[in-house]
């Protein structure tokens, strides 16, 4: 079964990274895919390793050529404007805007949301209501910050991360209706959002997304 790993490459390192990938895994077949949904490049190597390269927002990836795709991707990454960032989990929120990987505004906070209980009957219902109310309060706090800043910042793309249900609830706010039309990407989070994590996400998303696949469990994961 194929394994996958996603990394983000600084645009200036893209050509050197692709050359090293080819040196490590064999001269690759280069497939350029240009479509209305999103463009990208797939490098398939003889040993079974492959990588798909493109912008984090597929809709913003330009038409690419087989000869100049590294330079074209790097130029497109540099041309992305303001990015809206919304990270949200039951342990907290971190929202902000960034330009070229640097935060231009941000707000982070924590809020306690009760864990699920194994109790049954009335106690379970009481805990469930309390937990739901706590989660709603967390979403409301994050929503107020986003609604108070994003419209003026006019982001050209959106990155979300964390709990999809809570994010969906946040984005239903009428003041944020325009965000649904933006090119968007979603990140899985393994920890509660914090300011440092938001800064790292902003920096990553300023680069080129590389989704690496390799077939056999015995092969080492690429770096």
GUMARDREN-136143 format. One record per atom (N, C-alpha, C): residue in one letter; x, y, z. Coordinates in steps of 0.2 Angstrom, whole numbers, plus 5000, padded with zeros to 4 digits. Atoms other than C-alpha are relative to their C-alpha. Last residue first. Layout:
AXYZ...
***
This chain:
X500049944996X506650695019X499950064996X499549955003X506150535010X500050065005X500449945002X505350395020X500550054998X499949954995X506450235020X499650064997X499649945003X505850095009X500050055006X499350004999X505249935018X500550064998X499949984993X503449985019X500850005001X499950064995X503449975000X500250035007X500550065000X502550104988X500249955006X499550055002X503250284989X499649935002X500250074999X502250444988X500549954999X499650055002X502750624990X499749935002X500350064997X501550774991X500449944997X499750065003X502650924988X499649945004X500250064996X501751094992X500349944996X500350055004X502751244986X499849945003X499650045004X503051384998X499749964995X499749955005X502151535006X500449964995X500449985006X501051405014X500250054995X500150055004X502451345025X499650014994X499350015004X502851515032X499949944995X500049955004X500951545037X500749994995X500550015005X500851375045X500150054994X499750065004X502351405055X499649984994X499449975004X501751575061X500349954996X500349965005X500051495066X500650034995X500250055006X500951355075X499750044995X499450035004X501851485085X499849964995X499749955005X500251575089X500649984997X499649954996X499451415096X500350064995X499749955003X498151295089X500450055005X500549944999X497851135099X500450064997X500049964993X498950995093X499550064999X499950054994X498950865079X500050035007X499649974994X498150985066X500149945005X500250044994X497550925048X500550025006X499450034996X497751065036X499749965006X500150024993X496351125024X500649965002X499650064998X496651225008X499949995007X499950024993X495551365000X500449935000X499650065000X495351464984X500249985007X499250005001X494151594989X500349934999X499850005007X492251584986X500750004999X500250075003X491751525003X500250004993X499550054999X492651675011X499949934996X499549995005X491451805004X500649945000X500350045006X490051745016X500550004994X499450045003X491151795031X499749974994X499449955002X489951925038X500549974997X500249965006X488451805036X500650054999X500249934998X489251685049X499950044994X500749995002X489151505041X499850075002X500049975006X491151505041X499250014998X499749935001X491251485059X499850034994X500449954996X490051335060X500250074999X500649995004X491051245046X499550055003X499849965006X492651275055X499450024996X500049934997X491851195071X500250054994X500749984998X491351045060X500050075003X500449985005X493051035052X499350025002X500650034999X494051035068X499550024994X500350034994X495851075064X499349974999X499750064997X496551185050X499649985006X500350024993X495951315038X500449945002X499750074997X496951405024X499649995007X500250024993X496051545014X500349935001X500050074999X496551634998X499949995007X500150035007X496451814991X500049925000X499650055002X496251895008X499849974993X500150025007X495352065008X500549944998X499450025003X496152135024X500049974993X499649945001X494652245028X500649974997X500349965005X493452095027X500450064998X499950035007X494651985037X499750044994X499449985004X494752095052X500149974993X499749934999X493252105063X500650024996X500449965003X492451945055X500250085001X499950015007X493951845060X499550054996X499349985003X494051905077X500050004993X500049934999X492151885080X500750034998X500449965005X492151715073X500150075000X499650005006X493551655084X499750034995X499549964998X492551705100X500550004993X500349935000X490951625093X500650055001X500149985007X491851465089X499850074999X499449995003X492451455107X500050024993X499749944998X490751495114X500750014997X500349945004X489951365103X500350065002X499750005006X491251235110X499750064996X499349984999X490851275128X500350014993X500049934999X488951265124X500750035001X500249965006X489151095116X500050085001X499550015004X490151025131X499950044993X499549964998X488851085143X500650014995X500349945001X487451005133X500650055002X500049995008X488450845131X499850074999X499349995002X488850845150X500050024993X499849944996X487050865155X500750024997X500449945004X486450735142X500350065003X499750005007X487750605149X499750064996X499349974999X487250645167X500350014993X500049934999X485450615163X500650035000X500649974997X485750445156X500050075000X500650005004X487450375153X499450045003X500650014996X489250415159X499449994996X500350075001X490650385147X499449995004X500050054994X491050565146X499749944999X500650055000X491650665131X500049965007X500050075004X492950795135X499449975001X500150064997X492450975141X500149944996X500650045002X492951125131X500149935003X500150074997X494151245140X499449974996X500650014996X494651395130X499849935001X500350064998X496251455123X499450005003X500350014993X496751605113X499849935001X500050074998X497651665097X499750005007X500350014993X497451825087X500049935002X500250064997X498451875072X499750015007X500449994994X498952015060X499849935002X500149935000X500252035046X499550025006X500649984997X501051865049X499950075000X499949964994X502451835037X499350025002X499850044995X502451695024X500150035007X499350035001X502351795009X500349975006X499849985007X500851895016X500749984999X499350005001X499951835031X500150024993X499949995008X498251845039X500850014999X499549955002X497751785056X500050014993X500249985006X496751655067X500550064998X499549965002X497251545081X499950024993X500149975007X495951455091X500650044999X499949935002X495851345106X500050024993X499549974995X495751175114X500250074999X500449994993X494151115105X500550035005X500250074997X495051145088X499750025007X500550014995X495251295076X499949935003X499950064996X496551365065X499549995006X500550024995X495951495053X500249935003X499850064997X497251585041X499549995006X500350004994X496851715028X500149935003X500350074998X498151735015X499650015006X500250014992X498551905008X499749935000X500149954996X499251904990X499949985007X500650014996X500051764980X499950065005X500649965002X501251824967X499450005004X499849934998X502851754975X499450054999X500050004993X502051574974X500250085003X500750004998X501651604956X500050015007X500349935002X503451654952X499350005003X499749964996X504151494961X499750074999X500350014993X502951384952X500250055005X500749985000X503451464935X499649995007X500049935000X505251444939X499350035000X499749974993X505151264944X499950085000X500550004994X503951234929X500350025006X499949944996X505151294915X499550005006X499349984999X505451144904X500150055005X499650054998X503851044905X500750025001X499750045005X502751194905X500549955002X499350014999X501551254918X500349974993X499850055005X499851334918X500749995000X500149985007X499651424934X500149954995X499450035003X499351354952X499950024992X499549945001X498051474960X500649974996X500349955005X496651344959X500450064998X500050025007X497751214967X499750054995X500749995003X497951314983X500049984993X500550024995X499451244992X499350014997X500149954994X500451284976X499549965005X500449945002X501051134965X499950055006X499849934997X502150984966X499550054997X500449965003X501650794965X500250075003X500249934996X503050684970X499650044996X500349945005X503450504965X499850065005X500149944997X504450354972X499750054995X500749994997X504250194964X499850065004X500150044994X506050154961X499350005003X499950075001X506050214943X499949955006X499450035000X505450384948X500049934999X500050074999X503850484944X500749964999X499450035001X503850674945X500049925002X499950064996X502150744945X500749974997X499550055004X501850924940X500149945005X499550034996X500351034945X500549964996X499550035004X498851124938X500549985005X499349984997X497251164946X500549964996X500050024993X495351144943X500750025003X500349944997X495451234926X500049995007X500750015000X496751104921X499750065003X500349935000X498651094917X499249994999X500850005001X499450934921X499850075001X500349944998X501350914918X499350004999X500749995003X502050744919X499850075002X500349944999X503950724921X499350014997X500449985005X504650544921X499650065002X500750015000X506050534934X499650024993X500349955004X507850504933X499349994999X499950015007X508250394948X499750054995X500550055002X507750394966X500049984993X500150054995X509150494975X499649944998X499450034999X509750594960X499949945005X499850045006X508050634955X500649965001X500550055000X507550694972X500149954994X499850054995X509150794973X499549945000X499450035003X508750884956X500249955005X500250055005X506950914963X500649974997X500350064997X507650994979X499849954994X499550044997X508851104969X499749945003X499650045005X507451164958X500649965003X500450055004X506251204972X500549964995X499750075000X507451284984X499749954996X499350005002X507051464980X500449945000X500050005007X505151424981X500750004997X499949935002X505351374999X500150004993X499349985002X504751195000X500050074998X500049945004X503251125009X500750034999X499549954998X503150945014X499950064996X500149935003X501750815012X500550055004X499849954996X502050625015X500050074997X499949935002X501250485008X500350045005X500049954994X501250295009X500150074997X499649945001X500750174995X500050045007X500449945000X500050005000X500450065000
***
